[in-house]
Each structure stands twice: as C-alpha cells, then as structure tokens.
Amino acid sequence: MLDILAITTPIYIIILLGYIATRTGLFARLEMRTFGKFVINLALPALVFNAIAQRKIADILHPAYLLACLGGSLIVLGAAYLSGKKLAGMAQADAIIYAMGMSCSNSSFIGYPILLLTLAPVAGVALAMNVLVENVVMLPLIITLAESGGDGGGARKVLQLTLARLVRNPLIIALSAGLLVSLLEWQLPAPLGRTVTLFAQASGALSLFVIGGTLVGLPMRGMARQVAPIVAGKLVLHPLAVALVMAALPYAGVTPAEPALRHAAVMMAAMPMMSIYPIVAQAYGLENRSAAALVLTTSASFFTLSGLLWLG
C-alpha cells in the first residue's frame, strides 16, 4: 500500500500546491486559465502528437480499448440521464449535465499524469484514444442533447457549431497530424522532434497545478448531499461500466486488449470529471452544483484511485 501511496500522493501534492499558490495570491485564479490554455493548446497537443506519430498505426488504434471506453461511457451517460429525468424529474439540460459529470473523465489533466507514473509505456496511447472518444463523440453528443429541449432546428445548429469548433480543436488537429505521420511513416527532423518533445514534457506537472488553482473559490456550502450521486457515479460506476464492457468484448468476437491497456482504460474511467464541467454547466445555470461535484470528486479520487491501484 505504501508503494501505491508513493504513486498517488505526488499527484495530489501538486494539486494542493496549485490550490495553495492561488489561495494565497501567489498566482491569480485568472492566471490559472492562462496556464490551462498553454497546456490544452500547446503541451497536450504535442504530447498527443508524439504518442501517435512515433508509433505504427496498428500500435495506436486498439478497437477493444476504444469500444470499452466509448461503450462504458455511453452506458453511464444513458443510465444517469434516465435516472435524473425519470426518477428525479429533472429538466432535459439538467439531466444531461448531471449525467455528464459521471461519464466524462479528466483524461488530460489528471489521467495522463497518473498513467505516466503507473503505466508509462501505454500512457500516451491511452490518452490519445480517450481524447478521440471524449472530443469526437461524448462532448458533441452531450451538448446537442442539452440543447434539444428546445426546437430541433436549434439542436441541429448547436451540433453544426460544435462540429465546426471540433475541427479547430488543437487536440484533434494534433491527433489527425499524428495519425498522418504514423500512416506515412515519416520521421520529423531532429530539431523539430525535440521541440515537440519539450512542449509535451511540460504537460504533466503544470496540468495538475492548474487543477489545484481552478478549485479555489468554487462554491461548496450545502452541496455535499446533492452531488453525492455524481461523485459515486463518476468514481465507481464509470470504471465499473468500462471494465464490464471490456470483459464482454471477447464474447462479441473482439480481440482483447493487452493487460496494460485494459488497466489503463479502467483507470481513465476512474478519474474525476473534466475540468471544463462547471464551464459547460454554466450555460444552463448549473455551475454551482457542477463546481461542487468537481471539488468533491477530485478530493475523493485520492482514496478511490489509491484503492484501485492497490486492487490492480
């Protein structure tokens, strides 16, 4: 167990340092957005590009991983949405944002740094495949469903705008460029390759530091009971769903993923929700609940991730 804590504790120490540095005024919360923009627009795209471009295409796209990640996420999204709408009587947008908190992981800012310490050989590949599932399928689907409470034309317009933004997303551009380089078996010139690598190496610690800083000032009072189902759904149901889909795939004729990738898929699902969760929820007046869920899930994940690593 001490070995497990040696892996997870540094992750949360960096998050705590980000929180303390922002809380004490060393950095302004607004500056965390600047750091976050650097990570999401430069460092992580460089990381995704390197993870794909330096490998053969057969070593990158693993059908079992992609199907388990997507299938498990869709199962939790659907179940949480129906329970929120039918059992709790939530409105359309309320129910889908509620479900988003349980089904979309923080693969980039928390998932990758943890995999880098535990499953380094497959960490980059796992990140690239999660980026594909989350950005190409999950987010456009969630935003479209959230808007579909209005007229159908409005939902179609939202989907079109979402897809238009998607093709300009730096992570998707890096993913596409990496796939092209891998398919054509190109080798980047050494100076360019080292430049990309330097940007990629900046992503790990800085992304965790940003998470800590963004937690400052988020509302929490009286929210614990309200967000408890979201916390449990994200940290328990989501990884369980991915694990079950992964276990069922061989019976459907899908070649099983290697053990390290199976473990990586479950670990990614066990991460807290995306850091943009409160930002997406803000458009529907649900930012307070979503921010509280983010804080509690991130805090509780120290124990659940440590337990999952210990079991694994």
N, C-alpha and C positions, 0 to 999 in steps of 0.2 A: 504493500500500500504506500510505503514511503517513496518507492520509485514512481508511482502514479502521481503523487503529490508533487514530486520534483518536476514532473512534466507540466501539470496544470497550474501550479502556483505562480510561476513566472508570467504566464499569460494574464492572470488576474492582478498581479502586482503592477504590470504595465497599464492595465485598465485603471487601477486605483491611482497610479501616478498621474494619468491623464485627468482623472476627476479632481485630484488634489491641486494640480497645477492650474486648472481652470477655476476651481472653487476659491483659491487664494488670490486669484488675479494675475498670476504669472503669465497666463495666456487668457485672452478674452474668448468667450464662447463663439463669437463670430470668427475668430482666428481658427477655431477647430473646423469650421466649414471650409476655410482655405486649405488647411491640411488635408481635409477629406477630398476636396476637389483634386489636389495633387495625386492622392492615392488612386482615386477612381478614374481619373483621366490620363494618368501617365504611368504610375508604378504598377497597378494591377493589369492594365492592358499589356505592358511589357512582360509581366510575369506570364500571362495567358499566352501571349505570342511565343515566348520561349518554350513553354511547356508543350506546345503543339509543333512548332517549326523544327525543333531539334529531334523529333521522333518520326518514325514511319506512320503513315495513316492508320495501319492496322493496329498499332500500339496506342492509338489515341481514342478512337471511337469504339467503345465497348457496348454492344447492344444490351447486355444484361444490366450493366450499371445504369444506362440511360433509361431503360424501361422500369427498373426498380425505383429510381429517383422520381421519374415522372408519375408512374403508377401510384406509388405511396403518397406522393404529394396531392394528386388528384383525389384519391380516396379520402384523405383527411379534409381537404378543401370541401368536397361534396358533403361529407358527414357533418362537419361543423356548420356549414351553411344551412343545411336542412334542419339541424337541431336548433340553430339560432332563429330561423324563420318560422318553423312549425311549432316547436316546443316553447320557445321564449317569446314568440310573437314579435320578433324584430322586423324592422323595415328592410327592404331589399339591400340598400347600401350598407346599413348597419350590420346585417348578417354576413355579407361578403367580406367586409373589413374584419369582422370578428373571426371569420374563417381564415383570412389571410395571415393573421397572427399565429395560427397553428401550422400553416403549411408552407411557408416561405422562409428558408434559413438564411442566416448571415454567413454565407459561404466564403465571401471575400475577406471581410474584416476580422472574423474570429475563426471560421472553419479552416481556412488555409494555414494560418499560423499554428494552430493545434496539430493539423495533419503533418505539417513540416517537422514537428518535434516527435511525432509518433509513427508516421507512415511516410517518411520523406520521399522514397522512390516513386510513389504514386500521387503525392500531394498535388503537384501541378496538373496532372491529367484529370484528377478528380475535380479540381477547381474549374478547369475548362469545361467539363461536361455539366457541372452544376450551373455555370454561367449560361450555358446553352439552354438548359431546361427552364431556369428561372426567368431569363430575359426574353426568350423567344416564345415560350408557352405560358408560364404561370402569370407573369405581370400583365401582359396584354389581355389574357382571359379575365383576370380579376378586375381590372379597370373597366373592361367592357361590361361585365356583369354588374358592377357597381352603378354604372350609368344606365343600365337597361330598365331601371324603374320608371324612367321617363318614356318618351316615344322611341320607337325602333329606329327612326332616322337619326336621332341624337346618338344612340348607341353605335350605329354604323359610322357616324362621323368621328366619334371618340376612337373607335378601332382603327380607322384610317390614320388619324393623327398619331395614335400610339405606334403604329407600324412605321409611320414616317420618321418618328423620333428614334425608333429602334435601329433603323439602318444608319443613323448618325451616332449611335452609342459607341464610345471608344472601345468598350469591351467586346462588342460584336464585331467592330472593324478589326480589332486585334485577332479575334477568333478566326475571322474569314481570311485575314492575311496569313496567319499561321497555317491554316489548312492548305492554302495555295502553295506556300513554300514547302510544306511537307509533301504534297502531291507531286510537285515538280522536282523534289529532291534538290532544292537549291541550298547553297551554303552562303550565309551572309559574309561580306568582307569582315575581317577580324576587328577593325576599329568599330564598325557599326554593331557587330555582335556584342562586343564588350560594353558599348554604350547602353544597349538594350538591357544587358545583364545588370548593370549598375542601377538602372531605374527599377528593375524587378526586385533587386535586393533591398530596396528602400521600403517595400510594401509591408513587411511583417510587423515590426515593432510600431511603426507610425500608424498603421491601421488600428491597432489595439489602443494606442494612446488617444486617437481620435474618438473611439467608442467611449472611453472614460470621460473625455471632455464634454461630449454631447449629452451625457447623463445629468450634468449639472443643471439644476433649475426645473427639471421635469416634475410635474405635479404628481403627488403620491397620496395625499391625505384621503382616507376613507375609500381607497380604491382596491385594497388587497382582496376583499371577498369578491368584488365584481370581476376582477381579472384572473382569479384563480383558475377558472376553466381554460383560459387561453394559455396560461403558464403550463398547466398539466398537459394540454393537448400538444403544445409545441415540444416539450421536453420528453414526453413519454409516448404519446400516440403517434406522432410523426415518425420517429425512428422505428417504432414497432411496426407500423404500416410498411415502411420501406423494407425492413427485414423480412416480413411475411411475403411481400411481392417477390423479393429476391429468392426466397426459398421455394416459391411456387413456379418460377420461370422454367427450371429444368423439366417440369412436368408438361410444359407447353412447347417443349422442343427447343428452347433457347439455351445455347451453350452457357454454362455457369461462368460467372466472373471469377477471377483468381481471388484467393482468400484476402489479400491485402485490399483489393478494390471492394470486395463485399463489406469489409470492415469500414473502409473509407465512406461508402455510401450511407451506412447506418450512422457513423459519426457525424457526417454532414447534416443529416436529418435531425440529429440531436442538438444541434447548435441553436442559440436564441434566434428570434426572428430578425429579419433585415433591419438595418439601422434606419432605413427610409420609411419604416412602417408608420410612425407618427406623422410624417410628411404627407404620405398618401392619404391617411385618415383625416388630415386637416381639412381637405376639400369637402368632407361630409360632416364636419363639426364633431368628429370623434377623436380629436387629437389627445385629449386628457386621458381617456381610457387606454388608448394605444400607447402613449408615453409611459403610463404606469405599468402596463404589461411588459414593455421593453425593459424597464428598470428591474422589475421582479424576476423576469425570465433570465436576464443576464446574470443577476445575483445567484439565483437558484441553480443555474447551469454549472457553477463551480462544483457543486455536490453531485449533480446527475452525470456530468461528463467524467468526473473522477470515478464514480461508481461504474460507469460503462467501460472505461478503460481497465478497471480492475477486473470486471467480469470477462472482458475480452482477452 
